[in-house]
Amino acid sequence: MSASPAGAGIPADPPGGARAVAVWGIGVAVYFVAVIFRTSLGVAGLDAADRFHVNASALATFSLLQLLVYAGMQIPVGLMVDRLGTKKVLTLGAVLFTVGQLGFALSPSYGMALAARALLGCGDAMTFISVLRLGTRWFPARRGPLMAQLAGLVGMAGNLVSTLVLAPVLHGVGWTAAFAGSAVAGLVVLVPLVLFLRDHPEGYGPAPVRRASGGSGATAGSAGSGGFVRRQIRESWAEPGTRLGLWVHFTTQFPAMVFLLLWGMPFLVEAQGLSRTTAGGLLTLVVASNMALGLAYGQIVGRRQSARIPLALGTVALTALLWAAVLVYPGDRAPMWLLVALCLVLGTCGPASMIGFDFARPANPAERQGTASGITNMGGFIASMTTLLTVGILLDATGDNYRIAFSTVFVLEAVGVISILRLRPLALAREADRIRVTIPAQEPGPGPEPAPAPASRACPLPETAGREGP
């Protein structure tokens, strides 16, 4: 089977099919476990504060450090995926986050627990970009938005497991048994990963990576590696679509991430006076809303690319409106119906953040997909880190005034919206130009066969791509 047209050396659109689903399923199973480990602190925040005798700022440092490592690893991981392939990176990630979860279970001190969360964050950082890469390598490009949303949905299912399973287990068997027991899941997903996962279908491998020339021996190898890294980052960042994807991810993801990862449970219990059971139910509602809407967002974007910006900005506006309603509601506590509405709307943040990858993906060729995805994925986690830390500092400074602390959300959303509006015209113009250049060359017609497209062409888009509305 020849995967390349007329000797172009460019992989054709992968066929998908049952084998693609099976291989992709192994990858998302690893991501599923990583999310369980990542979000496990969200249901154990109050227990962690008691166990390690720390205040709100120190408690926030757990999640902050984990996300700092995660965000800092995104570009290196993207480069690793582009250079080494998905299987090697996913395997290393699974080993690291499993060791990190086990270390967190056994840590006798705050310092050792911090180190364990950092290790967990490092392994976690290697999963999502790898799963995105599997989707682009095993499925046709038109399925890209849907596969990204499905991956996000599976991740939210991992969050659901943390809320529904780990929380009661933690309160039933205790800290060490709960976290050490959950670490077994990392070993379970390692087996099929090592035995069965493949980077791409046979005959559909990526184009050869361009290497820097000149020199010989070890010196040349070092120069080539350095040139590859600089080129990948420079060329990915130069694309307005990559930068727009980062800011969409930045602006949409963090309100739900901060709520689920750490501050949702304390806010609902301490500020709103709810029981842990009721608060856990509301956290579950965020996850359920995310899962219900993820497929809808993926189908909408896959069918109509012009919906990307309206969906992203609409999600930001609705999130800001509900947070403002909760925080300024007269009296000490917001009514339950308003808290339910807030949690339902927070569920839209995850699907909206996936839209960022739908700007970065068509802006970059296949050999830069990992790097571009890493840059995009940094956005939401940088915003989450900033908010996690700021909320903790403001809670300590104001005597646990959650209204002041959560006002941070509006500042970061404003910064993100301004950046999206600034980058939108240029990114969409470049995307439309690329479609006008590449699509006609693929249409059959009389005369000699067209010349092969250059090896640096961007990934193909759905038929409606590039026609963003005003």
N, C-alpha and C positions, 0 to 999 in steps of 0.2 A: 504494500500500500504506500503510495506517495502522498505525503502530507503537504507538499509544497507545490504551488502552481508553476508549471513551466520552468522548473529549476530555480525558482526565485530564492530558495533557501529560507522561506518564511513559513512557519507552521500554519496550516489551514485551520479553520474554526473546528474545535474539537467536537466529536459527535454526541457527547453525553451518553445516556443510556444507563442500564442497570449497573454495570461495573463502575461507571462514574459515580453513581449514587452511593455504592458500597464503599469506595475509596474515600469519597468526600465525607461519608458518615463516620469513618474512623477518625478523620481529622477533627470534625466537630465534636466527637465524643471527648477528645483530649481538651478541646476548648471548654466544653461543658464542665469538666472536672476543674479546670483552672478557674472558672467563674465561681464555682462552689467555694473553692479555697479563698479566692479574692474577697468575696462578700461575706465570708463566715464571721468576720469581725463586726459586721453591721448588726448582727443579732446578739453579739457578745460584748458590745461596747461597755455596758454598765458592769458586766462581770469582769472585764479586763481592768476597768478602773479600780474595782475592789481587790482583784488579785494582785495587781502590781502597785497599788496605793499611789495613783497618779491623778492629777487634775485634768480639766478639759483640754488644756493646751498640750499636755503630755499625751493624752489619749489621742488627740488629733494627729500627733506625730507618727503613730502607728500607720494610719492610712496615708498620711502625707509622704512618709518615706517609701512606702510601697508604691504609691503612684509616681513619686519622683524617679524611682528606679525604672518603673514601667515606661514613663514618658521619655526618660533619657536613653532607654534602650531601643526606641522605635526606629530611628534611622540606622543604627548598627544592625538591628535585626532585619530590617528591609534589605540592607546590603548583603547580609548573610544569606537570606533567602534567594536573592538574585544570583549570588556566587555559589553557594553550597547546595541549594535545593531545599525543598520543603521537608522531606523526611528527616534529614539530619538535624535541622533546626527544631522541628517539633519534638524529636526524641530528647534532645538536650533540654528543651523547655520542660517536658514532662518530668524528667529526673530532678531538675532544680526545684519546681514548685512542690513536688512530693516531699523532698527533703526539707524544704522550708516549712511546710505544714506540720510535718512531724516535729521539727525543731521548735515550732511555736507551741505545740502541745507539751513539750518537755521542758521548756525554758523556766528556770527558777527565778529569773530576775528580769527587770524591765529592759536592760541593755541587751541581753541575749534574745529576748523576744523581738526587739527591734531588728536585730541581725537576721532572725528567722523570717520576718516579714519582708525584709529587703531581698533575701534569697527567693522567697516566693514571688515577689514582684518581678524579679529578673526572669524566672521561668514563665510566669504568666505573660510577660511581654512578647514571648516567642510564639504564642499560639494564634492570635487572631489574624495577624498578617499572613501567617502560613496557611490558615484556612481560606482566606481571600485568594491566595495564590492557587490553592487547589481548585477553587471554583473557576478561575480564569483558565486553568490548564485542562480541566476535564469537561467543561460545559461550553456551549456556544455563547458568543458575546452577548446576544440578546437576553440571555438568562442571567447576566451579571447582577443587575439590581435585585432580582428575586433571590439569587443565591446568597448575596450579602445580607439581605433581610432575614433569610432563613437561618443563617449563621448567628445573627444577632438574637433571633428568637430562641435558638437553642441555648445561647448564653443566658438569656433571661430565665430559661427553665432551670439553669443551674442556680440562679439567684433564688428561684422559688424553692428549690430543695433546701437551700440555706435557711430560708424563713420557716418552712413547714416541717422540716425534718431535723436540721441541726439544732434549732432553738430548743425544742422539747427534749432532745437527747442531751443537750448541754445541761439543762436543768434537772435531768433525771439521773445521769451517771457521772456528771462532773466534768471539769475542764479537760483534764489529761485524757480520760477515756474517750471523750467526744471528739477531740481534735486528732488524737492518734488514730482512732478508728476511721475517721474520714480520710486519713492519708492513704489508707489501703486502696481507695478508688484510683489513685495515681498509678499504683502498680498494675491494677486491672487493665487500664487503657494502654499501658506500655506494651503489652503482649501483642495485640493485633497491630499496633503501630509499627513495631519492629518487623513483624512477620509479613504483613500484607500491604502496607501503604506504599504507593508508587507516586513519584512526582508528577508524571504525565502519562497519557496513553502511549503505547508503542507507535512510533512514527510521527508523534506530535510534539517532539521536543522543542525547546526554545532555540532561537537563532544563536549562533556562537557569540560569546561575549567578546567585544572589542577590547584589545589589550594595548597598553602603551608600548611603543617600540623603542628600540635602542638599548645598548648595553648588553651585558651577558652575565650569567651566573647569578649569585645571590643578590648582588646590587641591582641588577636589572629586574629581578623578581620583586624586590621591595619597591622599586620605582613604579613598576607596572601595577602593583596592588594599590599604592598611593594614588596613582593616576586614575585607576578605576573608581576608587572611593570618591575622589574629588569630582570626577566627571559625573558620576551618578547623582550625587547631591546637587551639583551646580545645574545640571540639565533638568532635573526634576523640579527644583525650586524656580527655575526660569519660566516654567509653564504657569500662566495665570490660573489655569484650572486646578493645579496642585495647591496653590495658595488659597484659592477660593474654597476648595475642599477642606483645607485645614480650618478656615474661619467658620465654615458651616458646622463642622464637627465641634469646634470650640464653643460655639454659641448655643448649640442645641443639647449637647449631652450632659453638661455638668449639673444642672439642677436636680435631675433624678439620681445621678451618680452620687452626689454628696448626701442626698436624702437616704439612699439605700445603703451606701457604704459605711456611714457612721452616724450622722446627726439626726436621721429620721426618728429612730427609737427614742433617744433622749428628749427630742423636741415634743413628741407625742405624749411621753410619760411625764416629764417634768414640767413642761410649759402648758400642755393641754390637759393634764390630769387624767389621762387614760390608763387603764391597766395594761400590763405587758401583752396580755392576750389580745386585747382590742388593738393595740398598736401594731402587733405582729400581723393582725388581719388587714390593717391598712397598708402595711408594707407589701403584703401579698397582693393586694389590689393593684398596686403600682406595677408589679411584675405581670399580673394577669392582663392588665390593660395593655402593657407593652407587647405581650405575646399576641393578643387579639388584633392589635393594630399593625404589627410588623408585616404580616402578609399583605394587608391592604396597601400599606405604603409601597411595598415592593412591586405589587401589581400596577399601581398607579404610575410610578416612575418608569417601570419597564414599558408600559404602553404609551406614555405621554411624557416625554422629557421636559416639556414646558411647565410641568407641575413642580419641578424641583425647588425653585426659589419660593413660589407661593407656599408650598408645604413647609419648608424650613422656617420662613419668616412667620407664617401663621402659627406654627408650634411655639416659637419664641414669644410671640405676642400673647397667646393664650396662657402660657406658663407664667409670664409676668403678671397678667391680670389676676390669675387665681392666687398667686403668692401675695400680691398686694391686698387682695380681699381678706385673706387669712390674717395677715400681719396687722392690718389697720382695723380689724373688726372690733367694735366697741366691747369693752369688758375684758376680763382676763383670758377667756377661752373662746375659741371659734366653735360654732355649732357643728355637730357631726356631719350634717349634709354638706357643709362647706369643706370639711376635711376630706370627705369622700370625693368631692368634685376635684379637689387639688390632687389627690392621689391618682384619679383617672387621667387627669391632664398630664401629670408627670410621666405616665406610661407612654406618652407620645414622644418623649425626648429621645429614647433609644432608637426607634425607627427613623426619626428625623435626622439623627446624627449619621446614619448610614448613607444619607444623601450626599454627604461630603465625598465619599468614595466614588459616587457616580459623576462627580466633576473631575476627580483626579484620574480615574481609570481611562477615559477616552483621550485625555491630554498627553498620555505617555505611552511609549511603545512597550511591547511585551517584556523586553529585557530590563525595563525600569519599573515594572509594576510593584515589586516589593519595596523599593526605595520610596516611590511616590505614596504608597499606602502607609508606610511608616511615618512620613512627614504629616500626612493627613491625620493619622491616628493620634499624633502628639497633641492636636488641638484640644480635644475634650478633656484630656488628662491634665494638661497644663492648667486649664480653667478649674478643673476639680481640685487640683492641689492648692491652687490659690485660694479657693473658697473654703476648703477644709481648714486650712491654717488660719485664715482670717476669722472665720466663725469661732474657732477655738479661742483665739486671742481676745476677740470682742466679748465672748461669754465671760472670760476671766476678768476682763477690765470693767464690765458693766454689771457684775453680780448676776450672771445668767439671764440677761435680757435678750431673749431670742428674737424679739422684733428688730432690735438694732443689729444683732449679729447677722440675721438672714437678709438684711438690706444689701449685703454684698452681691447677692444674686443680680440685682438690677444694674449695678455698675458694670459687671462683666458682660451682661447681655447687651447693654448699650454699646460697649466697645466692639463686640462681635458684629452687631447689626451694621454699624458704620463701616466696618471693614468689608462685610459682604456686599453692601451697596457700592462701595468703591471699586471692588474687583469684578463685579458682575458683568459690566459691559465689555471689558477687554476679554475676559475668559470666554464669554459666549460668542464674541466675534471670532476669536481664534478657533473655537470649536466648529463654527459654521464654515469657516474657510477650509478647515481640514476635511470636512465632509464633501465640500464642493470639489476638492482635489482628488480624494480617494475613491468616492463612490462611482463617478463616471468611468474611471479606469477599470472597474470591475464589471461593467455592463457589456454583454456580448454584442457584437455588431459586425458588419462586413469589413473586409480588409484584413491586414496582417494582425497577428496576435499582439496585444499591447505589451509593452515592456514591463518587466517585473517591478513591483513597488520597491522602494528603498527599504533596507533592513530596519531602519529606525521608524517605520510608520507606526502610528498610534493604533491601539486596539479598535476594532470596528464598533460602531454604535448601532442601537436599534434604529428602525426606519424613521422614527419621529425625532431623532436626536438633532440638537442644534437649533430647533425652532422654538426657542424660549420666548414666552410672551412678553409683552412690554411691562 
